[in-house]
Amino acid sequence: MTGSEAPPPTPQAAPAFRLAYVPGVTPAKWVRVWQERFPDVPLGLHAVTAAEASDLLREGGADAGFVRLPVDRTFFSAIPLYTETTVVVVPKDHVIAAVEEVTTEDLADEVVFHPLDDVLDWERPPGEPAFERPATTADAVELVAANVGLLVVPQSLARLHHRKDLTYRTLVDAPQSSVALSWPEEATTDLVEDFIGVVRGRTVNSTRGRTTSSTSASEQPKRKRPEAGGSARRQTGTGRRGGATGGKGAKGTKSTGRGKPRRRS
């Protein structure tokens, strides 16, 4: 055999699904379902800040992401998942720790930190402003632990930055933060549809978890055909043609069908 043999084809890497998520979101339950349902498709996780999430998805750095609303709905599709309770983080020996919930008016005389990565849409933050804004929520939590002020955040961020010397209480009249699954609308791939099915709790048999506009004709339940001659049997003896012989009934028999039924003894 002359000439060089062609090298064997290089096996293509298995397709992967890249999922971004912002602080406070715990994607573990959805990741577990994905791994059970699609064991041959790796799922890569990308932790990003709330401010970075949109740019990462827009630039193609992830296929979809758990983000905080709002998003640019002219570019992104989004499925809202839940809205979080807003809480105020305080030292355990603070007077607010003695109650179950407070209002923004209760914070009027308190220094309340407003970090640069705040995810709440305030018209005006409550309390007295701090001498400077902390760069991150984590930095603000450290300042609360030092008894310098208080911090208002979604409950998941209070849990994420939990410390033994801090606690939190519900702030009933504060803005709330909602979490959604989002992706570029023009990049709605099959893998994105599969992950939508996982998040929405679809079963493995529901079209690979992908969205469908309506049930196809083949999936419609078939109507049961009426039994042959069923209607004829119901009309026997009562139809327009009269008795079982199929002949015309005598004139005298017409009154029999219309009269009152005889009472059986």
C-alpha positions, 0 to 999 in steps of 0.5 A: 500500500503506497501513500500515507494513511489518513489519521483517525478522526479526532473524537468530538468533545461531548456538548456541555451546558454552561449555567451561570448563577448569582450569589444567594441562588443554590442551583444544586437541586436542578444540577442533580436532576440534570446529571440524572437525566442527561449523564452524557452532557456535562454541566458547568457552573459559573458563579458571577455577581448580579451585575456581571450576569447579563454581560456574561450571557450576552457575550455567550459565556454561559448558555443560561443563568439564574439571575436577579430581575429585572433583565433586558426583555428585548434581548433575554427570555426569562422565567421568574422562579421566586421572590425573596423576603427582604431582611435586615441583618443586625448584631444578636444583641441589637434591640431589633433582634428581640422582635420578629419583623420591623418596618423601614421607619424602625430603621430611621435612626440607624446607620444602614449600609448600602453596598455597591453590589446592592440588588434591591431597587430602592427609591430611597434607602432607609436609615442614616447613610454610612460615611461611605458605601461598602464595595460588596455585601460581604464587606457590609456584613463585616461592618455590621459585625463590628457594630458600625451599622445595619444591612438590608438584603434578600434573605438568601444573602443573609444566609450566605453571609451568616455569622454566629454573632449576627441575626436577621429579621423580616423588613416588611415594607422594603423592596424585594428581589426576584430570581429568574432563569434567563437566557438570550432569546435568540440562543434558545438551543435544545440544551436550554430547552432541556434545562427549562424542562428540568427547572419546571419539573417536567418528567423525562417523557415530556418531549425531552423536557422541551417546551411545546405550544400545544399537544399534537394531534397524535397525542390527543386521546382517541374518541371511542367509536359508538358501538355498531347498531347501538343507536338502532337498538335504542330506537327499536320499537320507538322509532318512526317506523314502529315495531320490531317487524320494521313495518308501518304500525297501525293507526291504532298503535300510535296512542300506545307510545304516547299514553301513560305507562301501565302500572305493573301489579 
